[in-house]
């Protein structure tokens, strides 16, 4: 899975676009573009890759992306089944840096917005009350036309530049895709794990996917994701196990096998370490909350 370079403005023929997306699953490839992007997930869940970061996402998730940072939203496996009735819905705003012109960024009143945009290359997760407020304004933005859309965007950027409910998704060590091909290697690793987490995945096998020696792969993966590969693999497996526990009547041992674990005891141990509870207790709580 290579990083696909796109240009949103060339497709939409405008420097500012607001879309309401509704699909069976998010279909965009791992890609980057020169436009800024604000994404609010209305319905969906899975894993998102932004730069070097791999994190879970769910309904309500909101992020702001700087220009040319590679990203993709990968829905959980259930979204790809023909029998599922789930939908992937989001509101997305794209805009070019030159939308406001150079004079705007030199205004004293625009310095905080300018600083926020410059930091957005790391990817920004938007939480708390700011998330709730911006979500409402993004939905309203869908109904606006002409210059009202620009005014609405400026208001959103102003609120984000003042907010404390922000978290950078990548740290300062993020390396742009234009600097090397390591992000491409990681993208292929993420895609391979997503498709093969049920199988036994050896270090030699996954290192070959990245075209590296096992030692170099471990060093590169931890440097980029801030976690060992085995930890990431367990997160993917446990995340899928949660779906099995909620959505099926399979026994714990069968779910362990379906998620790549040879023994239920090892599965139980890792599940509790990551989720803070046993698979049995997790299922029981999910059933109670469903009533």
N, C-alpha and C positions, 0 to 999 in steps of 0.2 A: 504494500500500500504506500505509494509515493505521495508526497505533498503536491497537490494540484494548485497551481497559482491561477487565481481568477481576478476579474475586475468587475465588481458589481455595477459600477456606474456605466460601463460600456453596454451592459445588458438592459439596464433600466432607462438609460439615456437621461439620467438626472443625478445630481450630487446628493440628494436626500431621498430615501425610500423608507416607507413603513409598510410592513407586510404582516398579515395574519396567516400563519402556516398551519395546515391540517393535513396530516398524512397517516398512513397505517404505521409507519416508522420513519424516523428522520433519515433521509436518503443522501444527504450531501456527503462527499468524500472528505478525507483528511485534507484540508485546504487552507490557503491564506489569501488575503486580498488587501489592497492598500487602504480600503475604507475602514473607519471605526464601526464597531458593531455592538449594539445593546440587545441582549436576548432575555426574554422572560418566558419561562416554561409554564404553560397553562395546564397541560396534561402530558405525562410521560415519566419514565424513569429509566435509568441505565447508568452508563459511565460516560463521562466527557473527558476528552484529552485537550488540554490547552497548553501549548508550549511543551514544557517538560512534565507537566502535572497530569496525573490521572486521578479523578475523583468521581464519586457517585453524584448523580443528579436526580431530582424528583420534581413533582409539581411544586411551583413556587420558586424554583431556583432562578436566580437572576445574575447575569454577569455582563461586564462591559469589557470589550476587547480592543486593544490598540491596533494600529495598522500593521499588517503583515505578520501577525502572530498566528502560527498554524493551530487549527482546532477542528474538532469533530465531536458530534454527539452520537454515541452508539447505544441504541436501545437494548434493553434486556431481551433475552432469547424469546420470551413469550410473545413479543410484538411481531415476530417473524412467522408465527404459526397461522395457518389459513383460518383456523377456527376461532381465533381470538377476536374480540370486539373492541379492543383497546384502540386508542388514537394517540398520535403524537401531535400536540398542539402548542404553538408558541407565537408570541408577538415579537417581531424583529425590526430593529431600526438600523439602517446603514446610512452613513454620511461621510463625505470626503473631507479631508483636512482643509481643502481650499474653499469649502462652502462659504465661510465667513470672510475670507480674504486676509492677507497679511496684516492689514491695518487693525483688524479686530483683535489679533493676538498681542498687539503692542499697546492696547488700551490699558491703563492702570486698573480699571474695573474688571478686566478679563484675565488678570494674572493668575488667579486661583483656578479658573477653568483651564488655562494654558498649562499649569502645573499638573492638574489632574489628567489631562490628555497625554502629557509627556510620560506619566507614570503608568499609563494604561497598557504599555507594551508588555507588562508583567501579567496582564489579565486581572480583573478586579471582580471579586464576589461581593454582591450587594445584599445585605441582610437587614434584620430588625425593622424598625418603623420606616426607614428609608425605602426598603424593599416594598412595603405595603403602599407607600405614597407614590413611588415611581411606577408601580404596577398600574395604579389607577390612571396616572397621567399617560402611560403608554396606550392603554385602551382608549382613552379620549383622543389621543393623537391619530388613531385609525380613522376617526370621524372628521378630522380637520382637513382643510384644503388650502392650497396656495401658501401665502406667507404665514398663515396661522400655524402651519406645521413647523416652520422655522422658529417661530416664537415659542412654540411648545417645546421644541428641542432645546433651545437656549435655557428655558426654565429648568428642564431636567438636568442639564449640565451644571447649572448653577447649584442646584440642590445636591448633586453628587459631589461637587467640589467642596461643599461645606460639611458633608456628612462624616460622622464617626463610625457609621455602620458599614465600613468597607474593609476588605481583606485582600491582600495581594495573593494571587494564585501561584505565581512563580517568584523566585527570589532574584537577586541581582545577577546571579550566575547564568541566567538564561542566555542561550546562544541562538541567534537568529538562524533560520534555515539557509540564509544566503552565505553564512560563514562556514558551515560544514554539513555533512550528510548524516550526522548522528541522529537527528530527529527522524529522518527517513527510516533508519534502522529501527528505532524505537517504535515507530508507527507499524512496521511490519511485525514486530514482536507483539504489540498490543492486539493486533488483528488476529495473529496466530493463536494467542492465548484465549481470546474471545471465542474462537471457533473450535478449540481443542482442549478446553479446561477439563473436560470429562475424562480425557486420556492421561496416561502417565507422561509427563513432560520432563525429560532429563536436561541437565545443565548443558551437556554437549549438544543436544538437539536444538535447544533454544539459542545457543551461541552461534550455531550454523545459520540460523535464520537471520541473525544480525551480521553474519560474515566476520565473526570475531572468534578469538580463542576464548575458552571458558573464563580464564582469568581476566582478560581484557573486557569481556562482556560484563562480568560482575562489577568491575570497577566503573565501567561506563554507565551501567544501569543505576547503580547507587548514586553516582554523581549527578545524574539527570533527574532522578525521581525522589532522591533522599530516602530510599528504602531498598533493602535487598530484594532480588527478584523473587525469592521464595515467599517473602511477606506479601508481595503484590499478588502472586499466584493464589495464595490462601485467601486474600481479600476477594478476588474474583470468584473463587469457588464457594466461599461462605455467602457472598452476596446472592449467588444463584440458589444456594441451599435455602436461604430465607424464602425465596419464591416458591420452592417446592413444598416447604413446610406450611405455607399459607394456602397455596392453590391446589395441593393434591393430598391424597390420603396415604401416600407411600410411607412405609415404615422408615425409621431413622437409619437403619442399616442400608436400605435400598437407596435412600437419598445420599448417604455417604458415598456409595458406589457410583451413583449418577453424577456426583460432583468431583470424582477423581480420587477419592480416598479408598484405600484398600481395607481399612478396618474402621469400625464404628467408634472404637475407643479413641483413635487418633483424631477422627472427625469431631467427636464430642469435646475433646481437649482444645482443639484449635478454635472451634465455634465459640466456646465459652470465653476463650482468651480475647477474641475479637468483639463479641457481642455482649459479654458480661453476663450471659445466662446460657443454660444448656439448650440444645435443640428442642427437647421435650417441653421445657418451660416456655420457650419462645413461641411454640405452636399453641400452647394452652392460653397464653396471654393474647395471641392474635385472634383466637376463637372467641374469647370473652369480649374483646373489643369490637367484634363483628356483630354482636347482639345489641 
